[in-house]
């Protein structure tokens, strides 16, 4: 094994990694055996788009693929209907199969920005309904026998909910069993996920040991968190999705606090952390953050998209210029500001539109408007907040 391979393995086992089970030495030894291994990442399609939180683990999975090993992207179309209780303070609303499959439509296309799904050693896409939907009640009872109620109740979120007298669904106890069985069904060597998935992934280790007598390894990743320490996700409402435009993605990264910059570089880029530490110690954090935003946007958009997004951001938010290009919304002979906000998809409901107007977050031709019945005419510029502009036609 060459020096470069050793460096790649070291990078795989350390960059952005929270913990490795059973140990980093164990995984390193397996990787140096020269035999092809299989590792997977499971994602439940609870929303219509992947987000940067998913990208953290997908990037690590790509590193494993680049080492010459097989990778699987598992869509949790069955587990997604149950809902992962990890880190949830209340029972999740269950999704229908139709909703889950609709959400998953773009996942492979978006994941292909990171993983290779064609050519030599192509990534494989699987759905866990293929085996979970076929389990009999006897099979489920057999799986449940490998775990205890005490193990489940030891989880922080269940303990909190018990103390707060909040309900805990039996199906939530079943979730780790189902995720654990994914490893058994695919007979994988390893699994990767965020550190909030540790319990579920270790359930897979338990089942692999007891059902296949195999030592499955688990790599847990640090989480992409906001300024309050909360995971950036759909649930928390603070995510950056791969469905965002280049301008939206750039602007959202620039809205991060300075304390989030290093974490962003570590988890979303390959830039040397020594280089970033030096930059943060000697440069304006705003400039370092701008480099992060450009690097992140450049990962998902081709050509000059990242540079153009940066230029528009600087013109709009630092020089306070009006964007020269903006989306257009056809309003016919006129439209109320409430309907315009909905038509432009600036808000998701009339109640949200009222709230934004009440807070003074809407401008028409650079003038704040608050009246719900304000009429908008063709040729006007509508602005919501700092980043969202449309022109009426």
BANUNU-353450 format. One record per residue: x, y, z of N, C-alpha, C in turn. Coordinates in steps of 0.2 Angstrom, whole numbers, plus 2048, in hexadecimal, padded with zeros to 3 digits. Layout:
# residues N
XYZXYZXYZ
...
//
This chain:
# residues 393
8047FA800800800800804806800
80380B7FB8078117FB806816800
80A81B800809820805803824804
8018257FE7FB8297FC7F58257FF
7F581E7FF7EF81A8017EF81B809
7F481B80C7F481C8137F1823815
7F38288117F182E8137E982F812
7E782B80C7E082B80B7DC828811
7DE8228137DB81F8197DB82381F
7E18268207E182B8267DC830825
7DB8338207D783881E7CF83681F
7CE83081D7C782D81D7C682C825
7CA82A8297C98288307C982E834
7CB8348327CC8398377C8840835
7C884282F7C584882D7BE84882E
7BB84C8337B484D8347B1847838
7B584283A7B383C83D7B283D845
7AD83B8487AB83C84F7AE836852
7AC8308507AF8298537AE82484E
7B281F84F7B281984B7B1813850
7AD80E84E7AC8088527AD80284D
7B17FD8507B37FC8577B9801858
7BD8028537C38078547C580984D
7C980E84D7CC8118477D180C845
7D58098497DA8048487D77FE844
7D17FB8477CE7F68447CC7F783C
7C97FD83B7C77FF8347CD800830
7D28038327D980482F7DB7FD82D
7DB7F88317DE7F182F7DA7EE82A
7D37EF82A7CF7EC8257D07EF81E
7D17F681E7D37F98187D97F7815
7DE7F68197E57F48177E57EC815
7E07E98157E07E28137E07E180C
7DE7E68087DE7E68017D77E27FE
7D37E18027CC7DE8007C77E3800
7C37E27FA7BD7E77FA7B87E77FF
7B77EC8027B27ED8087AB7F1805
7A67F08097A07F380779E7F880D
79C7FE80C79A80381179380680E
78F80881378980B810787811815
78381581278081B81577881B814
77581B81976D81B81876A822819
76682381576282A81675B829815
75782B81A75082B81A74D831816
74983081174783580D741839810
74283D81573D84081973C847816
74084981173F85080E74184F806
73F8548027408537FB7478547F8
74C8567FD7528587FA757856800
75D8537FD763853802765859804
76985A80A76B86080C77385F80E
77686481077D86481277F85F818
77A85E81C77B85982177C85281E
77885081977984A81678084A812
78285080F78885080B78E84E810
78E85081679484E81A79684681A
79084281B79183B81B793839813
78F83C80F79083A80879883B805
79B8408087A28428067A683C809
7A583A80F7A98358127A882E80E
7A282D80C7A08278087A4827802
7A582D7FF7A982E7F87B082C7FA
7B382E7FF7B982D8017BB825801
7B68228047B681A8047B68177FD
7B281A7F97B18187F27B88197EF
7BB81F7F07C18217ED7C781C7EF
7C68197F57CB8147F77CA80D7F4
7C580D7EF7C48077EB7BF8027EE
7BB8047F37B68007F67AF8017F4
7AB7FD7F57A47FD7F27A08027F7
79B8067F579780A7F979080A7F7
78C80A7FC7848097FA78180F7FD
77D8137F97788187FC7728147FD
770814803769810805764816806
75F815802759819803754816808
75381980E74E816813747817811
74581480C73E81580A73981280F
73B80D81273780981773880D81E
73E80E82073F81182773D818827
73D81B82173B822820733823822
72F81E82172881E82372781E82B
72C81B82E72C81A83572E821839
73482383773782983973C82783F
74282A83E74882984374782D849
74682A84F74582E85574C832857
75183085475883385775783A858
75983D85E75984485F75384885E
74D84485F74784785E743848865
74084E86673D84F86C73684D86C
73384B86672C84986672C843860
72684086172583A85B72583E855
72883B85072883E84972283C845
71F84084171A83F83D71B83A838
71783583771982F83271783282B
71C82F82771B83182071882B81C
71482C81771182781371682580E
71581F80B71A81C80671B821800
7158247FE7158287F871982E7FA
71883180071C837802724835802
72682F80572D82D80573082D7FE
72C8297FA72F8287F372F82F7EF
72A8337F072B83A7ED73183E7EF
73283E7F67388417F973E83F7F6
73F8387F47458357F27478367EB
7428397E77438397E074A83C7DE
74C8417E17528457DF7588427E3
75883E7E775E83C7EB7648397E8
7628357E37688327DF76B8377DB
76783C7D876A8417D476E8467D8
76C8487DE76F84C7E27768497E5
7758427E777B83F7EA78083E7E5
77E83E7DE78483D7D97888437D8
7878487DC78B84E7DC79284C7E0
7918467E47968447E979883D7E7
7948387E67958317E57968307DD
79982B7DB79A8297D47958237D4
78F8247D078A81F7CE78C81B7C8
79181D7C479281A7BE79A8187BD
79C8147B87A38137B87A580D7BC
7AC80D7BD7AF8087C17AD8097C9
7AC8047CC7AA8047D37A48097D5
79F8097D179980D7D279680C7D8
7938127DB78F8117E178980E7DF
78680B7E477F8077E377A80A7E7
77480B7E476E80E7E87698087EA
7688087F07638027F275D8067F6
7588027F77528047FB7517FF801
75080180774F7FC80C7487F880D
7447FB80973D7F780973E7F1805
7437F08027447E97FE7447E3803
7477E58097487DF80E7437E1814
7437E781673F7E881C7377E781B
7357E881572E7E781472C7E0814
7317DB8137307D48137307D1819
7327D481F7337D182572C7CF828
72C7C982B7267C782E7267C9835
7207C88397207CA8407257C6844
7267C084272A7BB8457317BE844
7337C183E73A7C383D73B7CA842
7367CE8427367D48467377D284E
7347CD8507357CB85773C7C8858
73E7C58537457C285474A7C8854
7497CD85074E7D385074D7D6857
7477D785A7467DB8607497D7866
74A7D186574D7CD86B7547CE86C
7577D286775F7D38687607DA86C
75A7DD86E75B7E38717567E4877
7577E887C7537E98827507EF882
74B7F08867477F688774C7FB88B
7507F888F7557FD89375A80088E
75C7FC8897607FF88475D805880
75780487E75380987B75280F87F
75080E88574E81488A75481888C
75A81588B76081888D76281E888
75E81E88376082387E75D82A880
76182F88075F836883758838881
75683887A75083B87874A83787B
74B83087C74582D88074582E887
74B82F88A74B831891748838892
74983C88E74684388F73F84388E
73D83F88973583F88873283C88D
73583789073283389673183889C
73683C89D7368418A27318478A1
73084889B72B84D89972484B897
72384489971D84189871A841890
71F84188C71E84188471D83A882
71983987D71883287B71E82F877
71F82987772582587472181F870
72181F86971E81A866722814866
71F80E86672380886572680785F
72480A85A72780A85372E80E853
72E81385873581685973A81185C
73880D86073C80886373F80385D
73A80285873C7FD85374180084E
74180784D74580A84874D808848
75080884E75780584E7587FE84C
7537FA84D7537F384B7527F3843
74E7F784074E7F78397547F9836
7577FF83875D8018367637FC836
7637F983C7687F483E7677EE839
7617EC8377607E78327627E882B
7637EF82A7657F182376C7EE822
7707EE8277777EC8277777E4826
7737E18297727D98297707D8822
76B7DB81F7687D981876D7DA813
7717E08137767E180E77D7DE810
77E7DB8167847D881878A7DD817
7897E381978F7E88187947E781D
79A7EA81B7A07EA82079F7F0824
79C7F682279C7FC826797800824
79680582979080A82879381182A
79081682779281D82978C82182A
78C82682F78782A830789830835
78483483678683983B786836842
78983A84778A83784E783837851
77E83A84F777839851774832850
77882F84B77582884977982384C
77D82485178281F85477E819857
77881A85B77581585E772810858
76F81385376C80F84E77180B84A
77780E84977C80B84577F805849
78080685078380185477E7FB855
7777FD8547727F78547747F384E
7767F68497787F184377E7ED845
7837F08497897EC84B7877E684F
7827E78537807E285877C7DC853
7787DE84F7757D984B77A7D6846
77E7D98437837D683F7887D1843
7897D384978D7CE84D7897C884F
7837C985177F7C385377C7BF84D
77B7C28487777BF84277C7BC83D
7827C083C7867BE83778D7BD839
78E7BE8407957BD84379A7C1840
7987C783E79C7CC83A79D7D283E
7A37D583E7A57DB8427A47E183D
79E7E483D79D7EA8397A07F083C
7A37F48387A67FA83B7A180083A
7A280583E79D80B83D7A281183E
7A18168397A481C83979F82283A
79F82584079B82B84279E831840
79A83683D79C83C83B79A84283F
79E84784079C84D843796850840
79285384378C85684078E85E83E
78A86083978A86783778586A83B
78886E83F783872844783879843
77D87C84677D88384578088784B
77F88D84C78289185178088F858
77A88C85977888985F77A882861
77D87F85C77F87885D77A87385B
77487685876F87185577186F84E
77086884D77186584676D869841
77186A83B76E86E83676A868832
76486983276086382F75986682D
75586282A74E86382874A86582E
74B86083374786183974886783D
74E86A83D75087084074E87683C
74D87583574B87B83175187F82F
75787D83075D88282F76287F82A
75F87A82576387782176487B81A
76A87981776B87B81076A87580C
7668758077648708037688707FC
76886A7F976B86A7F276686C7ED
76086E7EF75B8717EB75B8787EB
75F87B7F07608827F07648857EA
76388B7E776788E7E276E88F7E4
7728917E07798937E27798997E6
77589E7E47758A47E87728A27EF
76D89E7F076A89D7F676F8997FB
7728947F87778907FB77D8957FE
7808997F978589E7FB7838A2801
77D8A580077A8AA8057798A680C
7778A080C77689D81277C89B816
78189981278889881578B89E818
78A8A481478C8AA8177888AD81D
7838AA81E77F8AC8247818A882A
7858A382978889F82F78C8A4834
78C8A283A7918A683F7988A483D
79C8A88407A48A783F7A68A0842
7A289E8487A489884B7A2892847
79F89384279D88D83E7A188C838
7A68908377AA8908317AF88A831
7B28898367B78838367B387C835
7AE87C8397AA8768387A8874831
7A687A82E7A38798277A9877822
7AF87A8237B587881F7B7871820
7B686F8277B88688287B4863825
7AD8648257A885F8237A685F81C
7A78658197A58668127AA86780D
7B086880F7B686980A7BC86480C
7C18658077C78618087CD86680A
7CB86C80B7D087180C7D3870813
7DA8708137DE86F8197DB87381F
7DA8708257D887382B7DD87882E
7E487682D7E987B82F7E988182B
7E78808247E78868207E188B823
7DB8888247D588B8277D788E82D
7DA88B8327DC88E8387E0894838
7E58948337E98998327E589F82F
7E189E82A7DD8A38277D88A682D
7D58A28317D18A58367D48A983B
7DB8A883C7DF8AB8417E28B283E
7E28B28377E58B88347E18BC82F
7DB8B982D7D78BD8297D08BF82C
7CC8C38287C58C482A7C18BE829
7BE8BC82F7BA8B682E7B58B6828
7B28BC8277AE8BD8217B18BA81B
7B78BC81A7BB8B98137BC8B2813
7BD8AF8197BE8A881A7B78A4818
7B28A781B7AB8A481A7A98A5813
7AB8AA80F7AA8AB8087AD8A5804
7B38A48067B789E8037B3898804
7B089780A7AD89180C7A6890807
7A389680779D89680379E8957FC
7A38977F97A58967F27A788F7F1
7AB88C7F67AD8857F57A78807F5
7A28827FA79C87E7FB79887E7F5
7968847F27928857EC7958827E6
79C8827E67A087F7E079F8787E0
79E8757E679D86D7E679786B7E2
79286F7E278B86D7DF7898717D9
78D8767D778B87A7D179187A7CC
79087A7C679687A7C17988817BF
79D8817BB7A08877B87A188D7BD
79E8937BC79F8997C079A89A7C5
7968957C67908967CA7928997D1
7978967D47998987DB79C89F7DB
7A08A07D67A38A77D579E8AC7D4
7998AB7D07938AF7CE78F8B17D4
78E8AB7D878A8AC7DE78E8B17E3
7948B07E47988B47E87988BB7E6
7988BD7DF7988C47DD7918C77DE
78C8C37DE7858C57DF7848C77E6
7878C27EA7878C37F278A8CA7F4
7908CB7F17948D17F37908D77F1
78E8D77EB78A8DD7E87848DE7EC
7808D97EE77A8DA7F277B8DB7F9
77F8D87FC77F8D88047858DC806
78A8DD8037908E18057908E8802
78E8E87FB78E8EF7F87878F17F8
7828ED7FA77B8EF7FB7788F17F4
77A8EE7EF7778EF7E87718EA7E7
76D8EC7E37678E87E176A8E37DC
7688DC7DC76A8D77D77688D97D0
76C8D87CB76B8DA7C57668D57C1
7678CF7C47638C97C275F8C67C7
7588C57C67548C27CB74E8BE7C8
74B8B97CC7468B67C97408BA7C8
73C8B87C37368BC7C17308B97C3
72A8BC7C57248B97C771F8BD7C3
71B8B97BF7158BC7BB70F8BD7C0
70D8C47C07078C57C47018C87C0
7018C87BA6FB8CA7B66FA8D17B7
6F48D37B96F28DA7B96F48DD7C0
6F68D87C56F88DA7CC6F78D47D0
6FA8D57D66F98CF7DB6FB8D27E2
6F78D07E76F98D27EE6FF8D07F0
7028D37F57098D17F77098CA7FB
7038C97FE7038C28017038BD7FC
6FF8BE7F66FF8B97F17068B87ED
7098BE7ED7108BF7E97158BB7ED
7158BB7F471A8B87F87198B07F7
7138AE7F77118A77F67148A57EF
7128A97EA7148A77E371B8A77E1
71F8AB7E57268AB7E47298A67E9
7258A27ED72889D7F172C8A07F6
72B8A67F872F8A97FE72C8A7804
7268A58057238A280B71F89C809
71D89880E71A89180D71289280E
71089781170989881370789F814
7018A08156FE8A78157008AA81D
7008A58217028A78287098A9829
70E8A68257158A88257158AE821
7128AF81C7128B68187108BC81D
70B8BB8217098C082670E8C182B
7118BC82D7178BD83271C8C182F
71F8BF8297248C38267228CA824
71C8CB82271A8D282171A8D6828
7178D382D7178D683471E8D8836
7238D483572A8D583772D8DA833
72A8DD82E72E8E18297338DE825
7328D88237378D481F7368D5818
7318D981572F8D980E7308E080C
7338E18067348E78037318E77FC
72E8EC7FA72B8ED7F372F8F37F0
7338F27EB7378F87E873B8FC7EE
73E8F87F27428FA7F873F8FD7FE
7388FD7FD7349008037308FA807
7318FB80D72E8F58127278F6811
7238F081071C8F081071A8EB816
7148ED8197128E881E70A8E781D
7078EB8197008EA8186FF8E3814
6FA8DF8166F98D98136F68DA80C
6F28DF80B6EE8E08056F28E5800
6F98E68016FD8EA7FD6FD8E67F6
6FB8EA7F16FB8E77EA7028E97E6
7048E37E370A8E47DF7098E47D8
70C8E97D470B8E97CD7118E77C9
7118E67C37168E37BF71C8E87BF
7228E67BE7288EA7BE72B8EC7C5
7288E97CA72A8EB7D172F8E57D3
7348E77D87388E37DB7368E17E2
7358DB7E47338D97EA7398D57EE
73A8D77F47408D47F873D8D27FE
73F8CB80073E8C88067448C780A
7458CA81074B8C98137518CC810
7578C981175D8CC80D75F8C8807
75C8C280675F8BE80075A8BD7FB
7538BE7FC74E8BC7F774B8C27F3
74C8C27EC74A8C77E87468C47E2
7408C77E073D8C67DA73B8CC7D7
73A8CC7D07378D17CC7308CF7C9
72B8D47CA7258D27C77248D47C0
7218D07BC7208D17B57188D07B3
//
